[in-house]
Amino acid sequence: MLNFMDYTLIALAALAAGAINALAGGGTLITFPVLIAMGIPPVAANMTNTVALCPGYLGGILSQFQDLRGQARRLWLLLPAGVAGGLFGALLLQNTDERLFGVLVPYLILIAAGLLALQKPVRDWLNRRAQSSGSATGSDLWLPMLVGLAAIYGGYFGAGLSVILLAVLGLTIDDSLTRLNALKQAISFSANTAAAVFFLFSSMIVWPVALVMIMSTLLGGALGGKLAGHVRPEMLRQIVVVIGVVVAALYFIDR
């Protein structure tokens, strides 16, 4: 049973995750290890984390809603791929043995930390690509397939999904980085929401923890928005990457 101090630590972690997601991304690298440390089994911790952080993705869409104008055809094409991939990833997670997922945890955290570290280089590369001639055009056939594959990872674990999606969209669609980022937000929301809805019927969600995290994450997101002009996202991102690597290393050492 979790005590008051446990819930306090979880609330603080979710508060930090909400602010970090609003500023730089990577909040899962804060909350997920904390849930594991509280004694919640890895699969249940991952499901609870996905459900709790899901409302925060809606804020990202609302903040860039204007940039989605004129992208209706892309949304109709790619959101179903995001939903299907998210559901399949969630199904994979639900059918993953608890012990096996526990073995995978440090590797998943390292992958997420690596993807987060690549976020700025990917953005810089896409900016340079957009300024050059001969940009690629999205394929109606294989672009949804690539998005669906990325969404499977998102439904299974989630952290770092936005970096994968942004790279896929930038490679295949000729448009501004701002509009591609808005499209990425919408796809991420579809994949994570699909996974979260699937998890609602799994009976593995630790609801008292999830509710505390939802409230703290929303508060953290609002706090992050106010701090946006005072905190360097790249510095914060580097801190989260280091935390992820350290947490993964501790998992390996503890074995």
C-alpha positions in Angstrom: 0.0 0.0 0.0 1.2 3.5 -0.9 1.4 6.0 1.9 1.0 9.8 2.0 4.7 10.3 1.3 4.6 8.0 -1.7 1.7 10.0 -3.2 3.5 13.2 -2.5 6.6 12.0 -4.4 4.4 10.8 -7.3 2.5 14.1 -7.4 5.8 16.1 -7.5 7.2 13.8 -10.2 4.0 14.3 -12.3 4.2 18.1 -11.7 7.7 18.1 -13.0 6.8 15.9 -15.9 3.9 18.2 -16.9 6.3 21.2 -16.8 9.0 19.3 -18.7 6.6 18.1 -21.4 5.4 21.7 -21.9 9.0 23.0 -22.2 11.1 20.3 -23.8 9.4 16.9 -23.7 10.5 13.7 -21.9 8.3 13.8 -18.9 7.8 10.0 -19.0 11.5 9.6 -18.0 10.6 11.3 -14.7 7.3 9.7 -13.8 7.8 6.1 -15.0 10.9 5.3 -12.9 9.2 6.9 -9.9 6.2 4.6 -10.2 8.5 1.6 -10.4 10.4 2.8 -7.4 7.0 3.0 -5.5 6.7 -0.8 -6.0 4.1 -0.7 -8.8 4.7 -3.6 -11.3 6.4 -2.4 -14.6 3.4 -3.1 -16.9 0.9 -1.6 -14.6 3.2 1.4 -14.0 3.5 2.0 -17.8 -0.2 1.7 -18.3 -1.0 4.1 -15.4 1.7 6.5 -16.7 0.2 6.5 -20.2 -3.3 7.2 -18.9 -2.2 9.9 -16.5 -0.1 11.8 -19.0 -2.5 11.5 -21.9 -4.5 14.7 -21.1 -1.4 16.8 -21.4 -1.1 16.0 -25.1 -4.4 17.8 -25.7 -2.7 21.1 -24.7 -0.1 20.6 -27.4 -2.8 20.3 -30.0 -4.7 23.3 -28.8 -1.6 25.5 -28.7 -0.9 24.7 -32.4 -4.5 24.3 -33.6 -4.1 27.1 -36.2 -1.2 25.3 -37.8 -3.4 22.3 -38.5 -5.6 24.4 -40.9 -5.3 23.1 -44.4 -4.0 19.7 -43.3 -7.4 17.9 -43.2 -6.4 15.4 -45.8 -3.2 14.5 -43.9 -5.2 14.2 -40.7 -7.7 11.8 -42.3 -4.8 9.8 -43.7 -2.5 9.7 -40.7 -4.7 9.8 -37.5 -6.2 6.4 -38.2 -2.7 5.0 -38.6 -1.8 6.6 -35.2 -4.9 5.1 -33.6 -4.2 1.6 -35.1 -0.6 1.7 -34.1 -1.3 2.9 -30.6 -3.9 0.2 -30.1 -1.5 -2.5 -31.4 1.3 -1.3 -29.1 -1.1 -1.3 -26.2 -2.2 -4.9 -27.0 1.5 -5.9 -27.2 2.1 -4.4 -23.8 -0.9 -6.1 -22.2 0.3 -9.4 -23.5 3.9 -8.9 -22.4 5.0 -11.0 -19.4 5.7 -8.8 -16.4 9.1 -10.3 -15.9 10.0 -9.8 -19.6 8.9 -6.2 -19.5 10.9 -5.7 -16.3 14.0 -6.8 -18.3 13.1 -4.4 -21.1 12.6 -1.4 -18.9 16.3 -0.1 -18.8 16.6 -0.6 -22.6 13.3 1.3 -23.2 14.5 4.1 -20.9 17.8 4.3 -22.8 16.0 4.4 -26.2 13.7 7.2 -24.9 16.7 9.1 -23.6 18.5 8.7 -26.9 15.5 9.9 -28.9 15.2 12.9 -26.6 18.8 13.7 -27.1 18.3 13.6 -30.9 15.3 16.0 -30.8 17.3 19.2 -31.4 19.6 17.7 -34.1 16.5 16.3 -35.9 14.8 19.7 -35.7 17.9 21.5 -37.0 18.3 19.0 -39.8 14.6 19.4 -40.8 15.0 23.2 -40.8 18.0 23.0 -43.2 16.1 20.5 -45.3 13.1 22.8 -45.6 15.4 25.7 -46.7 16.9 23.5 -49.5 15.3 22.5 -52.7 14.0 19.1 -53.8 12.1 18.2 -50.6 10.3 14.9 -50.6 6.6 14.4 -50.9 4.6 12.1 -48.7 3.5 8.8 -50.2 -0.2 7.9 -49.6 0.9 4.2 -49.2 4.0 4.0 -47.1 3.7 7.2 -45.0 0.8 5.8 -43.0 2.7 2.6 -42.6 5.7 4.4 -41.1 3.4 6.5 -38.9 1.7 3.3 -37.8 5.0 1.6 -36.9 6.0 4.6 -34.9 2.7 4.6 -33.1 3.1 1.0 -32.1 6.2 2.0 -30.1 4.1 4.9 -28.7 1.4 2.6 -27.5 3.9 0.2 -26.0 6.1 2.7 -24.2 5.6 6.2 -25.6 8.6 8.3 -24.6 10.4 9.7 -27.6 7.5 9.1 -30.0 7.4 12.7 -31.1 11.0 12.6 -32.3 10.3 9.5 -34.4 7.2 11.1 -35.9 8.8 14.4 -36.6 11.6 12.7 -38.5 9.2 10.5 -40.5 7.0 13.5 -41.4 10.0 15.7 -42.3 11.4 13.0 -44.6 8.2 12.5 -46.5 6.2 15.8 -46.5 7.2 19.1 -48.0 6.0 21.7 -45.5 7.2 24.0 -42.8 8.5 22.7 -39.6 5.8 24.5 -37.6 3.0 22.8 -39.6 4.8 19.4 -39.4 5.1 19.8 -35.6 1.4 20.5 -35.3 0.7 17.4 -37.3 3.1 15.4 -35.1 1.2 16.7 -32.0 -2.1 15.4 -33.4 -0.7 12.0 -34.3 0.9 11.6 -30.9 -2.3 12.5 -29.2 -4.2 9.9 -31.3 -1.7 7.1 -30.6 -1.5 7.9 -26.9 -5.3 8.3 -26.5 -6.0 5.1 -28.3 -3.5 3.2 -26.0 -4.9 5.0 -22.9 -8.5 4.0 -23.8 -7.4 0.4 -24.4 -5.7 0.4 -21.0 -8.9 1.6 -19.3 -10.4 -1.9 -19.8 -7.3 -3.7 -18.6 -8.0 -3.5 -14.8 -4.3 -2.8 -14.3 -4.6 0.9 -13.9 -3.7 2.1 -10.4 -6.5 4.7 -10.3 -5.6 6.6 -7.1 -2.1 7.1 -8.5 -3.4 8.0 -12.0 -5.8 10.6 -10.6 -3.1 12.3 -8.6 -0.8 12.3 -11.6 -3.5 13.8 -13.9 -4.1 16.7 -11.7 -0.4 17.3 -11.0 0.5 17.0 -14.7 -2.1 19.5 -15.8 -0.8 21.9 -13.1 2.7 21.3 -14.2 1.8 22.0 -17.8 0.4 25.3 -16.8 3.5 26.1 -14.8 5.7 25.1 -17.7 3.8 27.5 -20.0 4.5 30.4 -17.6 8.2 29.4 -17.3 8.6 29.1 -21.1 10.4 32.5 -21.4 12.7 31.9 -18.5 14.0 28.3 -19.0 16.1 27.1 -21.9 14.4 24.0 -23.3 17.7 22.5 -24.6 19.3 22.7 -21.1 16.2 21.1 -19.5 16.2 18.4 -22.2 19.9 17.6 -21.5 19.1 17.2 -17.8 16.2 14.8 -18.5 18.5 12.8 -20.9 21.1 12.5 -18.1 18.4 11.4 -15.6 17.2 8.8 -18.1 20.7 7.4 -18.6 21.4 7.4 -14.8 18.1 5.6 -14.1 18.8 3.0 -16.8 22.3 2.4 -15.4 20.9 1.9 -11.9 18.5 -0.7 -13.3 21.5 -2.6 -14.8 23.5 -2.3 -11.6 20.6 -3.6 -9.5 20.4 -6.8 -11.5 
